[in-house]
């Protein structure tokens, strides 16, 4: 059975685009939702025939926003959810409603460098490798089970920006592959 995947974004949605490109027998993308009605990724999704939903939480408050997102996902028949550059923490209640059915991609080799500024932190620590991780979403930030990882070498002249660009390319390869495997296990 093909899973129906909803995707949450906040911006341009490059990981969302990778997930759309990677859809196949394991999943189809049924909705792209955003907390930013001006997110460029929404326009991309619409031009590719994918239903979209947008609402700014500041306009209605977090509980009403999450209820509206949940309703939109269910209306489109979403069975699973992927966060793709979604820069908002989800409430414990929202996560509980989608328990074991939400994944996220994070730009570090978890459990290292949870949260923000992962590339600068890896470089400052003198790490030889950085990378990205796909993990289940839980109530704790970046703490869910890791489903897959890819390493990226840290080069001697790397800046957070140059490292981020290489890690992002790896994210685009890793995320659809891991989502396919997760949904067919």
N, C-alpha and C positions, 0 to 999 in steps of 0.2 A: 504494500500500500504506500502510495506517495504521501509524504508529510506535507502539510501546508504551513509554510514559513512566513511569519511576519518579521519585519526588520525595523528596528528603531534607529534613527539617525538624528544628528544635530546640525550637520553641515553638508559638505559636498558629497559625502557618501561613497568614497572610493572603495571601501571594503564592502559596502552594499552592492556596488557594481560588480565586484568580484564574485559575490555570492549569487547574484543574478546570472552571471556568465557560467557559474559552476553548477547551476540547477540542472537536474536530470531526473533519473528514475527515483532517487531518494527523496527529493523535495521539489516543490514549486513555490515561488514567491507570490503570496496572495495580497500582501499589503506592505507598503513602506510608510511608516508613521514618523512624525517629527515633532519635537518641542519647539521648533523654529519654523514658522510658516514661510519664511524667506529662504529656507535651506535650498541650495542649488541641487542637492540630491533629489528633492521632490520633483523638480522639473524634469530631471533626467529620467526618473521612474515613470512619470506620466507620458513622456515621449516614447517610452518603451512599452507602453500599454499596461503598466502596473498600477493598481489602485493606490491612492495615497490618502493620508489623513494628517492634518496639522492643527495644532492648538498650542498656544503659548500658556504655560502654567501660570504665569503672572496675571493672566487675564481672568482666571477662574479659581486659582488656588490648587495646590498639589493634589489633595484628595479628589477633587472634581476632575482635574486633568487626568489622573491615572484611571479613574472610572471611565472616562470617555475613551481613552486609549484602549483599555481592556474591552469595552463594548465594541469598538471599531474592529479590533482583532478577531473577536468572536463572531461578529457579523460577517466577516470575510472568511470564516471557517478556519482561522489559524489554529494549528495544533502545537506549534513550537515557535520560539521567538529567538532572534539573534540581534544583539546589540552591535552596531557598526559605526563607531565614532559617535556614540550617544553619550553626551557629556553631563548626564544628570544621574544622581543616585536615585534608585527606585526604593519605594517604601518597603518595609518588611511585609506588609499586607499584600502588595502587588507581587512581590517575589514568591510569597506563599501560594498565591493563586496559580502561578506558573512553575511551581517547584519541579526541578529536574527537567524542565522543558525550556529553559533559557540558557543561552551561551553568550559569551563575550570574547573578544580578542583584546589582548593587552600587550603593549610594546615592551615587554621584558620577559625574562625567563623566570616566571613565578616559581617559587615564592619570593624571589628577589624583587625589590623595587616596586612594591605595590603603590598605587596612586599615580601622581603626576611626576614630571621631570625625570622620567626613567633613563633617558639617554645620557643626560648630564651626570646623573648619579652613577651610572655604570662607568663612564669615562673617569670621573673623579675618584672612584674606588680602585682604578687601575685594572679593571677586568679586561681579559683578553677576548671575551665574547659577550655579545648581547643577544637579543633575539625577540621572539614573540611567543605568546602562549594563548591557546584557546582553552577556556575553562567554563565550567558550569557556574551560573550566578547564584550566589547565596546572599543572606542578609549581611554578611561581612564583606567588606571591600576586597575584591580580587582574591578571595580565599577559597573558592569552590574547587572541586576536583579538576585537575589539569587533564584535558583530553588529548592535547598534542602541542608540540613545541618545535620551533626551528631556530637554529643558532645562526648568528651573523658575526663574523670577525670584527673586532674593533681595531681599526688601523691606527698607526702611530700619529697621523695628522688629522684624525677624526675630530669633528666638532659635533655637538648635539644635533645640528641640522643635517650634516652629511650622514651621520649614523642613522638618524630618523628616516631619511630617504631610502636607505638600503633595507632597513627593517620593514618599512611599509611595503616595499616590493615583495618581501618574503611573506608578509601578512596576506597579500593578495593570492599567493599560492597556497598557503597553509589553511586559511579559513574555509574555503569551499571543500577542500579535501577532508578536513576534520568533520565538518558538518555532515557531509555525505556518510562518513563512517559512523558518526554518532547516531544518525537517523536510520541506519541499516543494521545496527548491532542486535 
